[in-house]
Amino acid sequence: MGQPSRGSRTRRGTFCQFLKRLNRSRLYIEVVASELSLDESNQPMMTPTATNSSLYQRLGGYDVIAAFVDDTYQMLRNDPRFSRFAARSVDSQQRARQLLVDQICHLAGGPCFYTGRDMKTSHTGLHITETEWNISLEYTRQALKNHGVGQREAEEVIAIFEQYRADIVDSSAS
Ligand code: HEM
């Protein structure tokens, strides 16, 4: 007497488990809803993960970096204003391309090492002008766009390049 029967203990246990499951589902729904929440203009808001992740991750990783670098090189090769840089072996061109991919990957926070020379050493004597610099950045912007890189990430890539402007551009060249 007074002791709950086995059956009712089991039922209570089942009910408690049901409440726990319900709570877990609610928590899951809240997390998903906050991830998918919309801002005032009905655009999905950046999740904390997307906001805090490295530039490398936000760019879309190594393949996207390699793709926009290749695209930029292709545009430079097609532009007769850059023909004086073309007289180099395929191997030298591929080496410079690979080093540039590694450099961006590294500076964007990716799992790469840059093993090339510093920018002053590798560009001194090429007499790169301010105009050539500006055109090459325009091609980079275009290539970033072609590969679906967002405005914010594109500006961060350009800002990485801009750090080297003084080392690459020859202020006495025209
Ligand atoms: C007008 C713009 C540019 C031109 C014409 C240019 C041209 C060149 C050339 C011809 C080389 C080969 C040098 C050699 O083999 O001795 C080179 C190497 C390289 N460039 Fe540029 N460059 C430009 C801008 C940039 C920018 C914006 C970056 C990125 C910050 C960059 C990164 C590199 C890297 C990583 C290498 C390889 C360095 C090494 O050989 O150790 N370049 N560049």
py3Dmol code that shows the C-alpha trace and the ligand (Angstrom):
import py3Dmol

protein = """\
ATOM      1  CA  MET A   1       0.000   0.000   0.000  1.00  0.00           C
ATOM      2  CA  GLY A   2       1.237   3.545  -0.711  1.00  0.00           C
ATOM      3  CA  GLN A   3       4.024   2.165  -2.925  1.00  0.00           C
ATOM      4  CA  PRO A   4       3.549   3.016  -6.597  1.00  0.00           C
ATOM      5  CA  SER A   5       3.028  -0.042  -8.679  1.00  0.00           C
ATOM      6  CA  ARG A   6       5.799  -1.077 -11.098  1.00  0.00           C
ATOM      7  CA  GLY A   7       3.549  -0.059 -13.959  1.00  0.00           C
ATOM      8  CA  SER A   8       3.109   3.544 -12.754  1.00  0.00           C
ATOM      9  CA  ARG A   9       6.896   3.925 -12.080  1.00  0.00           C
ATOM     10  CA  THR A  10       7.540   2.819 -15.637  1.00  0.00           C
ATOM     11  CA  ARG A  11       4.915   5.203 -16.962  1.00  0.00           C
ATOM     12  CA  ARG A  12       6.457   8.086 -14.939  1.00  0.00           C
ATOM     13  CA  GLY A  13       9.889   7.121 -16.272  1.00  0.00           C
ATOM     14  CA  THR A  14       8.572   7.148 -19.803  1.00  0.00           C
ATOM     15  CA  PHE A  15       6.890  10.518 -19.227  1.00  0.00           C
ATOM     16  CA  CYS A  16      10.171  11.994 -17.840  1.00  0.00           C
ATOM     17  CA  GLN A  17      12.079  10.690 -20.858  1.00  0.00           C
ATOM     18  CA  PHE A  18       9.433  12.231 -23.110  1.00  0.00           C
ATOM     19  CA  LEU A  19       9.864  15.625 -21.342  1.00  0.00           C
ATOM     20  CA  LYS A  20      13.657  15.412 -21.721  1.00  0.00           C
ATOM     21  CA  ARG A  21      13.332  14.617 -25.412  1.00  0.00           C
ATOM     22  CA  LEU A  22      10.879  17.504 -25.832  1.00  0.00           C
ATOM     23  CA  ASN A  23      13.329  19.865 -24.116  1.00  0.00           C
ATOM     24  CA  ARG A  24      16.193  18.689 -26.315  1.00  0.00           C
ATOM     25  CA  SER A  25      14.092  19.198 -29.454  1.00  0.00           C
ATOM     26  CA  ARG A  26      13.103  22.716 -28.294  1.00  0.00           C
ATOM     27  CA  LEU A  27      16.748  23.563 -27.686  1.00  0.00           C
ATOM     28  CA  TYR A  28      17.646  22.221 -31.134  1.00  0.00           C
ATOM     29  CA  ILE A  29      14.839  24.214 -32.778  1.00  0.00           C
ATOM     30  CA  GLU A  30      15.965  27.407 -30.975  1.00  0.00           C
ATOM     31  CA  VAL A  31      19.569  26.901 -32.123  1.00  0.00           C
ATOM     32  CA  VAL A  32      18.524  26.266 -35.719  1.00  0.00           C
ATOM     33  CA  ALA A  33      16.105  29.227 -35.653  1.00  0.00           C
ATOM     34  CA  SER A  34      18.826  31.575 -34.365  1.00  0.00           C
ATOM     35  CA  GLU A  35      21.235  30.339 -37.059  1.00  0.00           C
ATOM     36  CA  LEU A  36      18.628  31.029 -39.724  1.00  0.00           C
ATOM     37  CA  SER A  37      17.332  34.334 -38.357  1.00  0.00           C
ATOM     38  CA  LEU A  38      16.768  37.161 -40.793  1.00  0.00           C
ATOM     39  CA  ASP A  39      17.824  40.792 -40.443  1.00  0.00           C
ATOM     40  CA  GLU A  40      15.570  43.833 -41.132  1.00  0.00           C
ATOM     41  CA  SER A  41      16.090  43.504 -44.890  1.00  0.00           C
ATOM     42  CA  ASN A  42      15.048  39.821 -44.749  1.00  0.00           C
ATOM     43  CA  GLN A  43      18.606  38.675 -45.497  1.00  0.00           C
ATOM     44  CA  PRO A  44      19.902  35.712 -43.500  1.00  0.00           C
ATOM     45  CA  MET A  45      22.117  37.060 -40.713  1.00  0.00           C
ATOM     46  CA  MET A  46      25.728  35.876 -40.428  1.00  0.00           C
ATOM     47  CA  THR A  47      25.985  33.098 -37.884  1.00  0.00           C
ATOM     48  CA  PRO A  48      28.613  33.646 -35.171  1.00  0.00           C
ATOM     49  CA  THR A  49      30.669  30.878 -36.856  1.00  0.00           C
ATOM     50  CA  ALA A  50      30.639  32.602 -40.239  1.00  0.00           C
ATOM     51  CA  THR A  51      31.515  35.975 -38.706  1.00  0.00           C
ATOM     52  CA  ASN A  52      34.441  34.688 -36.686  1.00  0.00           C
ATOM     53  CA  SER A  53      35.925  32.245 -39.178  1.00  0.00           C
ATOM     54  CA  SER A  54      39.234  32.935 -40.912  1.00  0.00           C
ATOM     55  CA  LEU A  55      39.435  34.716 -44.251  1.00  0.00           C
ATOM     56  CA  TYR A  56      40.709  31.406 -45.674  1.00  0.00           C
ATOM     57  CA  GLN A  57      37.462  29.674 -44.655  1.00  0.00           C
ATOM     58  CA  ARG A  58      35.229  32.549 -45.769  1.00  0.00           C
ATOM     59  CA  LEU A  59      36.929  32.607 -49.189  1.00  0.00           C
ATOM     60  CA  GLY A  60      35.996  28.967 -49.633  1.00  0.00           C
ATOM     61  CA  GLY A  61      39.424  27.465 -48.996  1.00  0.00           C
ATOM     62  CA  TYR A  62      42.411  26.522 -51.096  1.00  0.00           C
ATOM     63  CA  ASP A  63      40.619  25.695 -54.359  1.00  0.00           C
ATOM     64  CA  VAL A  64      38.940  29.103 -54.541  1.00  0.00           C
ATOM     65  CA  ILE A  65      42.275  30.858 -53.868  1.00  0.00           C
ATOM     66  CA  ALA A  66      43.994  28.803 -56.586  1.00  0.00           C
ATOM     67  CA  ALA A  67      41.095  29.504 -58.981  1.00  0.00           C
ATOM     68  CA  PHE A  68      41.091  33.283 -58.579  1.00  0.00           C
ATOM     69  CA  VAL A  69      44.898  33.451 -58.768  1.00  0.00           C
ATOM     70  CA  ASP A  70      44.875  31.443 -62.028  1.00  0.00           C
ATOM     71  CA  ASP A  71      42.120  33.654 -63.376  1.00  0.00           C
ATOM     72  CA  THR A  72      44.105  36.805 -62.511  1.00  0.00           C
ATOM     73  CA  TYR A  73      47.244  35.413 -64.196  1.00  0.00           C
ATOM     74  CA  GLN A  74      45.181  34.545 -67.276  1.00  0.00           C
ATOM     75  CA  MET A  75      43.879  38.122 -67.524  1.00  0.00           C
ATOM     76  CA  LEU A  76      47.423  39.489 -67.107  1.00  0.00           C
ATOM     77  CA  ARG A  77      48.726  37.128 -69.806  1.00  0.00           C
ATOM     78  CA  ASN A  78      45.969  38.266 -72.190  1.00  0.00           C
ATOM     79  CA  ASP A  79      46.807  41.936 -71.652  1.00  0.00           C
ATOM     80  CA  PRO A  80      49.514  43.239 -74.033  1.00  0.00           C
ATOM     81  CA  ARG A  81      50.457  45.898 -71.432  1.00  0.00           C
ATOM     82  CA  PHE A  82      51.982  43.007 -69.417  1.00  0.00           C
ATOM     83  CA  SER A  83      53.790  41.314 -72.305  1.00  0.00           C
ATOM     84  CA  ARG A  84      57.212  42.299 -70.932  1.00  0.00           C
ATOM     85  CA  PHE A  85      56.616  39.882 -68.004  1.00  0.00           C
ATOM     86  CA  ALA A  86      55.751  36.956 -70.296  1.00  0.00           C
ATOM     87  CA  ALA A  87      59.257  35.968 -71.436  1.00  0.00           C
ATOM     88  CA  ARG A  88      59.752  33.400 -68.703  1.00  0.00           C
ATOM     89  CA  SER A  89      59.793  29.614 -68.745  1.00  0.00           C
ATOM     90  CA  VAL A  90      56.560  27.763 -67.964  1.00  0.00           C
ATOM     91  CA  ASP A  91      58.251  26.370 -64.858  1.00  0.00           C
ATOM     92  CA  SER A  92      59.154  29.872 -63.611  1.00  0.00           C
ATOM     93  CA  GLN A  93      55.587  31.020 -64.211  1.00  0.00           C
ATOM     94  CA  GLN A  94      54.158  28.003 -62.385  1.00  0.00           C
ATOM     95  CA  ARG A  95      56.581  28.500 -59.510  1.00  0.00           C
ATOM     96  CA  ALA A  96      55.515  32.145 -59.047  1.00  0.00           C
ATOM     97  CA  ARG A  97      51.840  31.113 -59.302  1.00  0.00           C
ATOM     98  CA  GLN A  98      52.253  28.417 -56.653  1.00  0.00           C
ATOM     99  CA  LEU A  99      54.112  30.764 -54.325  1.00  0.00           C
ATOM    100  CA  LEU A 100      51.380  33.384 -54.677  1.00  0.00           C
ATOM    101  CA  VAL A 101      48.667  30.803 -53.859  1.00  0.00           C
ATOM    102  CA  ASP A 102      50.645  29.664 -50.796  1.00  0.00           C
ATOM    103  CA  GLN A 103      51.270  33.235 -49.693  1.00  0.00           C
ATOM    104  CA  ILE A 104      47.566  34.192 -49.838  1.00  0.00           C
ATOM    105  CA  CYS A 105      46.535  30.911 -48.206  1.00  0.00           C
ATOM    106  CA  HIS A 106      49.002  31.537 -45.363  1.00  0.00           C
ATOM    107  CA  LEU A 107      48.116  35.222 -44.869  1.00  0.00           C
ATOM    108  CA  ALA A 108      44.382  34.410 -44.917  1.00  0.00           C
ATOM    109  CA  GLY A 109      44.853  31.996 -42.013  1.00  0.00           C
ATOM    110  CA  GLY A 110      44.913  28.752 -44.010  1.00  0.00           C
ATOM    111  CA  PRO A 111      47.078  25.646 -43.485  1.00  0.00           C
ATOM    112  CA  CYS A 112      49.892  26.692 -45.874  1.00  0.00           C
ATOM    113  CA  PHE A 113      53.474  27.878 -45.576  1.00  0.00           C
ATOM    114  CA  TYR A 114      54.983  30.542 -47.782  1.00  0.00           C
ATOM    115  CA  THR A 115      58.483  29.472 -48.777  1.00  0.00           C
ATOM    116  CA  GLY A 116      59.250  32.180 -51.347  1.00  0.00           C
ATOM    117  CA  ARG A 117      61.337  35.312 -51.199  1.00  0.00           C
ATOM    118  CA  ASP A 118      60.151  38.571 -49.672  1.00  0.00           C
ATOM    119  CA  MET A 119      58.262  40.918 -51.985  1.00  0.00           C
ATOM    120  CA  LYS A 120      61.021  43.519 -52.239  1.00  0.00           C
ATOM    121  CA  THR A 121      63.656  40.976 -53.258  1.00  0.00           C
ATOM    122  CA  SER A 122      61.415  39.210 -55.809  1.00  0.00           C
ATOM    123  CA  HIS A 123      60.164  42.402 -57.513  1.00  0.00           C
ATOM    124  CA  THR A 124      63.098  44.802 -57.383  1.00  0.00           C
ATOM    125  CA  GLY A 125      64.421  45.360 -60.908  1.00  0.00           C
ATOM    126  CA  LEU A 126      61.099  44.499 -62.590  1.00  0.00           C
ATOM    127  CA  HIS A 127      60.296  48.248 -62.578  1.00  0.00           C
ATOM    128  CA  ILE A 128      56.609  47.683 -61.902  1.00  0.00           C
ATOM    129  CA  THR A 129      54.723  50.953 -62.332  1.00  0.00           C
ATOM    130  CA  GLU A 130      51.828  52.358 -60.314  1.00  0.00           C
ATOM    131  CA  THR A 131      49.608  51.895 -63.408  1.00  0.00           C
ATOM    132  CA  GLU A 132      50.587  48.202 -63.726  1.00  0.00           C
ATOM    133  CA  TRP A 133      49.899  47.757 -60.026  1.00  0.00           C
ATOM    134  CA  ASN A 134      46.420  49.312 -60.307  1.00  0.00           C
ATOM    135  CA  ILE A 135      45.530  47.213 -63.366  1.00  0.00           C
ATOM    136  CA  SER A 136      46.678  44.013 -61.643  1.00  0.00           C
ATOM    137  CA  LEU A 137      44.475  44.826 -58.629  1.00  0.00           C
ATOM    138  CA  GLU A 138      41.513  45.467 -60.941  1.00  0.00           C
ATOM    139  CA  TYR A 139      42.046  42.020 -62.488  1.00  0.00           C
ATOM    140  CA  THR A 140      42.278  40.509 -59.013  1.00  0.00           C
ATOM    141  CA  ARG A 141      38.960  42.153 -58.053  1.00  0.00           C
ATOM    142  CA  GLN A 142      37.386  40.826 -61.257  1.00  0.00           C
ATOM    143  CA  ALA A 143      38.740  37.311 -60.629  1.00  0.00           C
ATOM    144  CA  LEU A 144      37.479  37.331 -57.022  1.00  0.00           C
ATOM    145  CA  LYS A 145      34.031  38.292 -58.323  1.00  0.00           C
ATOM    146  CA  ASN A 146      34.159  35.582 -61.015  1.00  0.00           C
ATOM    147  CA  HIS A 147      34.669  32.996 -58.284  1.00  0.00           C
ATOM    148  CA  GLY A 148      31.806  34.177 -56.092  1.00  0.00           C
ATOM    149  CA  VAL A 149      33.921  35.847 -53.396  1.00  0.00           C
ATOM    150  CA  GLY A 150      31.878  38.377 -51.404  1.00  0.00           C
ATOM    151  CA  GLN A 151      32.648  42.092 -51.235  1.00  0.00           C
ATOM    152  CA  ARG A 152      33.957  41.973 -47.673  1.00  0.00           C
ATOM    153  CA  GLU A 153      36.336  39.068 -48.372  1.00  0.00           C
ATOM    154  CA  ALA A 154      37.469  40.630 -51.672  1.00  0.00           C
ATOM    155  CA  GLU A 155      38.450  43.836 -49.862  1.00  0.00           C
ATOM    156  CA  GLU A 156      40.369  41.786 -47.283  1.00  0.00           C
ATOM    157  CA  VAL A 157      42.361  40.095 -50.071  1.00  0.00           C
ATOM    158  CA  ILE A 158      43.084  43.488 -51.665  1.00  0.00           C
ATOM    159  CA  ALA A 159      44.176  44.806 -48.244  1.00  0.00           C
ATOM    160  CA  ILE A 160      46.673  41.900 -48.005  1.00  0.00           C
ATOM    161  CA  PHE A 161      48.133  42.907 -51.402  1.00  0.00           C
ATOM    162  CA  GLU A 162      48.193  46.606 -50.471  1.00  0.00           C
ATOM    163  CA  GLN A 163      50.594  45.845 -47.598  1.00  0.00           C
ATOM    164  CA  TYR A 164      53.194  45.083 -50.294  1.00  0.00           C
ATOM    165  CA  ARG A 165      52.568  48.011 -52.633  1.00  0.00           C
ATOM    166  CA  ALA A 166      55.667  49.927 -51.522  1.00  0.00           C
ATOM    167  CA  ASP A 167      57.848  46.792 -51.906  1.00  0.00           C
ATOM    168  CA  ILE A 168      56.527  45.874 -55.363  1.00  0.00           C
ATOM    169  CA  VAL A 169      55.930  49.199 -57.122  1.00  0.00           C
ATOM    170  CA  ASP A 170      59.005  51.024 -58.334  1.00  0.00           C
ATOM    171  CA  SER A 171      58.158  54.668 -57.620  1.00  0.00           C
ATOM    172  CA  SER A 172      60.783  55.825 -60.144  1.00  0.00           C
ATOM    173  CA  ALA A 173      59.344  53.660 -62.979  1.00  0.00           C
ATOM    174  CA  SER A 174      56.839  54.986 -65.490  1.00  0.00           C
TER     175      SER A 174
END
"""
ligand_1 = """\
43
HEM
C 51.767 44.585 -61.318
C 51.765 43.625 -60.434
C 52.759 42.499 -60.377
C 53.636 42.040 -61.331
C 53.825 42.539 -62.754
C 54.364 40.945 -60.729
C 55.340 40.203 -61.361
C 56.061 39.194 -60.813
C 57.113 38.455 -61.479
C 57.585 38.677 -62.903
C 57.573 37.536 -60.606
C 58.691 36.504 -60.834
C 59.963 37.001 -60.224
C 61.090 36.009 -60.424
O 60.843 34.874 -60.821
O 62.234 36.378 -60.162
C 56.791 37.660 -59.401
C 56.950 36.876 -58.301
C 56.096 36.900 -57.253
N 55.087 37.793 -57.008
Fe 54.554 39.330 -58.194
N 53.939 40.768 -59.454
C 52.953 41.683 -59.209
C 52.227 41.830 -58.064
C 52.271 40.947 -57.040
C 51.384 40.986 -55.905
C 50.280 42.022 -55.670
C 51.713 39.935 -55.109
C 51.110 39.548 -53.821
C 51.323 40.214 -52.724
C 52.810 39.242 -55.732
C 53.404 38.105 -55.247
C 54.453 37.451 -55.858
C 55.072 36.253 -55.318
C 54.657 35.486 -54.081
C 56.126 35.908 -56.178
C 57.123 34.747 -56.034
C 58.292 35.189 -55.179
C 59.507 34.310 -55.369
O 59.903 34.083 -56.538
O 60.097 33.877 -54.369
N 53.117 39.888 -56.902
N 55.897 38.681 -59.552
"""
view = py3Dmol.view(width=600, height=400)
view.addModel(protein, "pdb")
view.setStyle({"model": 0}, {"cartoon": {"style": "trace"}})
view.addModel(ligand_1, "xyz")
view.setStyle({"model": 1}, {"stick": {}})
view.zoomTo()
view.show()
